[in-house]
Structure formats: C-alpha cells, structure tokens
Amino acid sequence: MPTSAIAARSERQAMDWSLVLASQGIDVAIEHDPGARIWALRVPVPDLERARDAIKRFRVENRGWSWRQQVPGSELHFHWAALAWVFLLCLLHAAVGNGLGSAEFIPSAVRAGEWWRAFTATWLHADPGHLAMNAVLGAVLLGLAMGRYGGGLAGAAALLAGAAANAVAPWIRHHEYHGLGASGVVMAALGLLTAQLVAWWRHSWRATRLILGGLMAGSWLFLELGTSPQGDVLVHALGFAFGIAAGVVLALLPARWNPRLNAVGWGIAALATLVPWWFVVRG
C-alpha cells in the first residue's frame, strides 16, 4: 500500500506521535535519515488525513505553557515552576530557619503518630549553606524532571518520594535522630530523570542496552552528588530509588493520559505540601 510521510522535528517527537497514531489504529513506521538529521512517520495514504488530525489534537491537548522551555542541545525541557519550590524553601528558611521543632523529622515522634513530619522536614534546612546546595541542585533537577513528565506529575512524585524516604529510613536504622532538608526530594528528582529512558520499552525491548546505560549514568551522578559524608546518605539513596520507581511508572504511562494526570498531580503536590503544614500550625 502506498504511504506518505509526516515530518517530525526530533526523535522524541517522532516517537510520541507514533504512539498517538498507534493508539488510533493507524499503521505507522518511523524513518530516520542520519545524514540529514530528519525524522518522519510513514503512514498509509488513506489514513494520512486521519493521522494529521490525531497529531493536531495531541499537540493541542499537550500544549505546554510559557514557563516550559527547551534546554539547548537536548530533548529535555526545563519547567520554570521549579523556581516556585525554591522560593518556598527560601521563604520558610527566612521565616523559621531550622527552629521549628514540631516540623523536623524525629523517628519516635513519627511512630507516635506525627506522620506529617516526613513531609514538613523536607522544607527545612540547618543553615543557609544547606539551603543553597539543595535549592541550586534541586532547581535544575526538579525543573528538568517537571519538563520531562509534566510539572504536576514530577512535582508530586518528587515530594512523595522524598517524604517516603524519610518515613522508611527509621525502619532500616533504629537510633534516634533529627532529620531535615530537601535532599531526599532532590535525589528523587534525579531518580525521575534517570528512569526517563524506560519509555523506549514502549517501542522495543531492544532498547534495553540504552536504558541500562541511562540507569548507570544516573547512578553515577547519584554517587557523585548524594554520598557526601556530611549528608544523610540513607535518605538520599531511598529518595533516589523511589524516584526511579516513580519515573518507571510515569515513563510507561500512555502519552494521551498525561494532561489529566498532570492536573491530578498538581492537586496531589498541593495537598502533600499544605496538609502536613496545617498539622504543624494546628499544634
């Protein structure tokens, strides 16, 4: 059957569009000219108009907002909403520093029912240096993760993974300690980025080598960034692991689900921030 080509700007766009067309029952093949760096989709001529209409609807539904910018030289995007997270970190530190004992993570208090400490501790820092390190690194990693998966989905995943890392750590080490800092959230964002290539499995299991390479690169970055003796390496490792797990799930979700799930993610992120602090304020 004769086919016609639909041009795509990048490999990622070609892969995304091929999923859209496959979901509509349209036969599609991806073509690539390495010399000309051109990507295209080949579809049967009778399905051409239907394919173009499906792609148009997909682009309208997934149109990013102006804060989502492409990173030069890559297929990643930076989501400027990550700076709102940085602003809140700085605002809380200016308001309370590390002097809010009812919000720190203390294992015995959490076991006694004060579960919200697992969340609120991720917003507190010991000193300006601690804050600056997490704010700068977190702005980059969280911004890229939000650009990859969507602001709401990545934000919710990172916040929940960071809180989960705090909650699980006392079950591994049994001594009492005081924990605070956003490093678990930052490492979760790194985990989300590490897992992004898993999306290639939606197209072919032959991508396993590429995916494993990405996991190894992300793990190397974790060893460089998350294993400082001055930090809580266990919480860092748990945040990174939970971030990878969340990233695998998000990467394998059908692209057509993203707009609705992203809206749900924003709601979850808001609840994961506001509800725990409501318990702190309530006393």
C-alpha positions in Angstrom: 0.0 0.0 0.0 1.4 3.5 -0.9 2.5 5.6 2.1 3.0 9.2 2.8 5.5 10.9 5.2 4.8 13.2 8.1 7.9 15.2 9.2 8.9 15.4 12.8 11.4 17.8 14.4 13.2 15.3 16.6 13.4 11.6 17.6 11.3 12.2 20.7 8.6 13.9 18.7 8.5 11.1 16.2 8.3 8.5 19.0 5.5 10.4 20.7 3.5 10.9 17.5 3.9 7.2 16.6 2.3 6.3 19.9 -0.6 8.6 19.2 -1.2 7.1 15.8 -0.8 3.5 17.0 -3.5 4.3 19.7 -5.8 5.3 16.9 -5.2 2.0 15.0 -3.1 3.7 12.3 -0.2 1.7 10.9 3.0 3.8 11.3 6.7 3.4 10.7 9.4 5.7 11.9 12.1 6.7 9.3 15.4 8.5 10.1 18.0 10.0 7.7 21.1 10.3 9.9 22.9 12.4 7.3 20.2 15.0 7.1 19.1 14.5 10.7 15.5 14.2 9.6 12.8 12.2 11.3 9.5 11.2 9.7 6.5 9.0 10.1 5.3 6.8 7.3 1.5 6.2 7.2 -0.8 4.6 4.6 -2.1 7.3 2.2 -5.8 6.5 3.0 -5.0 7.2 6.7 -3.0 10.4 6.1 -5.7 13.0 6.9 -6.8 11.0 10.0 -3.2 10.8 11.2 -2.6 14.5 10.8 -5.9 15.2 12.7 -4.8 12.9 15.5 -1.4 14.6 15.8 -3.1 18.0 15.7 -5.4 17.1 18.6 -2.5 15.6 20.5 -0.5 18.8 20.1 -3.4 21.0 21.3 -4.0 18.8 24.3 -0.4 18.8 25.3 0.5 22.4 24.5 2.9 23.5 27.2 2.7 26.8 29.0 5.3 29.5 28.5 7.3 28.5 31.5 8.3 25.2 29.9 11.4 25.9 27.8 13.6 23.5 25.8 17.2 23.1 27.0 19.6 23.9 24.1 21.3 20.9 22.7 19.0 18.3 24.1 15.5 17.0 24.0 14.8 17.9 27.7 12.8 20.8 28.8 13.1 23.0 31.8 10.0 23.8 33.7 10.2 27.2 35.5 7.6 26.1 38.1 10.6 24.5 39.9 11.6 28.0 40.9 8.3 28.3 42.9 9.6 25.3 45.0 12.9 27.1 45.5 11.1 30.3 46.5 9.0 28.4 49.2 12.2 26.8 50.5 13.8 30.2 50.9 10.7 31.8 52.4 10.4 29.1 55.1 14.0 29.3 56.0 13.8 33.1 56.3 10.7 32.7 58.5 11.7 29.9 60.8 15.2 28.7 59.9 15.7 25.3 61.5 14.0 26.3 64.7 10.6 24.7 64.1 11.0 21.5 66.1 7.4 20.4 65.5 8.2 20.1 61.8 11.6 18.2 62.0 11.7 14.5 61.3 12.1 12.7 64.6 11.5 8.9 64.4 10.0 8.5 67.8 7.5 11.3 67.1 6.5 9.8 63.8 6.0 6.4 65.4 3.8 8.2 67.9 1.5 9.3 65.1 3.0 12.6 63.8 3.3 11.4 60.3 3.4 14.9 58.8 7.0 15.3 59.9 8.1 13.1 57.0 6.8 15.8 54.7 7.5 19.0 56.6 11.1 18.1 57.2 11.8 18.3 53.5 11.2 22.0 53.6 13.6 22.9 56.5 17.3 23.4 56.4 20.1 23.6 59.0 21.8 26.8 57.7 22.0 28.9 54.6 24.7 26.7 53.0 22.5 23.6 53.4 19.6 25.5 51.8 21.7 26.9 49.0 23.0 23.5 48.0 19.6 21.9 47.8 18.0 24.9 46.2 20.5 25.2 43.4 20.8 21.5 42.6 17.1 20.9 43.2 16.1 23.8 40.9 18.0 22.2 38.0 17.0 18.5 38.6 13.4 19.2 39.5 13.0 21.7 36.7 14.2 19.1 34.2 12.0 16.3 35.7 9.0 18.6 35.6 9.8 19.4 32.0 10.0 15.7 31.1 7.0 14.3 32.9 4.8 17.4 33.4 5.0 19.9 36.3 2.3 18.3 38.4 3.3 14.7 37.9 7.0 15.2 38.6 6.4 17.7 41.5 4.0 15.3 43.2 6.3 12.3 42.6 9.4 14.1 44.0 7.6 15.4 47.1 6.0 12.0 47.9 9.3 10.1 47.2 11.2 12.5 49.5 8.7 12.0 52.3 8.7 8.2 51.7 12.5 8.2 52.1 12.2 10.0 55.5 9.4 7.6 56.5 11.3 4.4 55.6 14.7 5.3 56.9 13.9 4.6 60.6 12.9 1.1 59.7 16.5 0.5 58.5 18.4 2.3 61.2 17.0 2.2 64.7 18.7 5.0 66.6 17.0 8.4 67.3 18.0 11.4 65.2 16.7 14.7 63.9 16.3 14.9 60.1 15.6 17.9 57.9 16.4 19.1 54.4 15.1 18.8 50.8 17.9 16.4 49.7 15.5 13.4 49.6 13.3 15.4 47.2 16.3 16.4 45.1 17.6 12.9 44.8 14.0 11.8 43.9 14.1 14.3 41.0 17.4 12.7 39.9 15.8 9.3 40.1 12.9 10.5 37.9 15.4 11.8 35.3 17.4 8.5 35.5 14.3 6.5 34.6 13.1 8.6 31.7 14.6 6.3 29.0 12.4 3.4 30.2 9.8 5.0 27.8 11.7 3.4 25.0 10.4 0.0 26.1 7.0 1.1 24.8 8.5 0.8 21.3 11.0 -2.1 21.5 12.7 -4.3 24.1 15.9 -3.9 22.0 16.3 -0.5 23.7 17.3 -2.3 26.9 21.0 -1.6 26.4 20.3 2.1 26.0 18.0 2.1 29.1 20.6 0.3 31.2 23.2 2.9 30.1 20.9 5.7 31.3 20.4 4.0 34.6 24.1 3.6 35.1 24.7 7.2 34.2 22.1 8.3 36.7 23.5 6.0 39.4 27.0 7.5 38.8 25.5 11.0 39.3 23.9 9.8 42.5 27.3 8.6 43.8 28.8 12.0 42.9 26.0 14.1 44.4 24.3 12.0 47.1 27.0 10.2 49.1 28.7 13.1 50.9 29.6 12.1 54.5 28.0 15.3 55.7 24.6 14.3 54.3 22.1 11.6 55.1 23.2 9.0 52.6 20.4 6.6 53.5 17.6 9.1 52.9 19.4 10.2 49.7 19.6 6.6 48.5 15.9 5.9 49.3 14.8 9.1 47.6 16.8 8.2 44.5 15.3 4.7 44.5 11.8 5.9 45.0 12.3 8.5 42.3 13.4 5.8 39.8 10.4 3.6 40.7 8.1 6.6 40.1 9.9 7.5 36.9 9.5 4.0 35.5 5.7 4.2 36.1 5.4 7.6 34.6 7.5 6.8 31.6 5.4 3.8 30.7 2.1 5.6 31.0 0.3 6.2 27.7 1.0 9.7 26.5 -2.7 10.5 26.0 -3.2 10.2 29.8 -0.7 13.0 30.6 -2.9 16.1 30.5 -5.4 14.7 33.0 -2.9 13.0 35.2 -0.8 16.2 35.3 -3.7 18.1 36.6 -4.2 15.4 39.3 -0.5 15.7 40.1 -0.7 19.4 40.8 -3.5 18.7 43.2 -1.5 15.9 45.0 1.5 18.2 45.2 -0.6 20.9 46.8 -2.1 18.5 49.3 1.3 17.0 50.1 2.5 20.5 50.9 -0.4 22.2 52.6 -2.0 19.4 54.7 1.2 18.5 56.6 1.9 22.1 57.4 -1.7 22.5 58.6 -1.0 19.9 61.2 2.1 21.8 62.3 0.3 25.1 62.6 -2.6 23.4 64.4 -0.1 22.4 67.0 
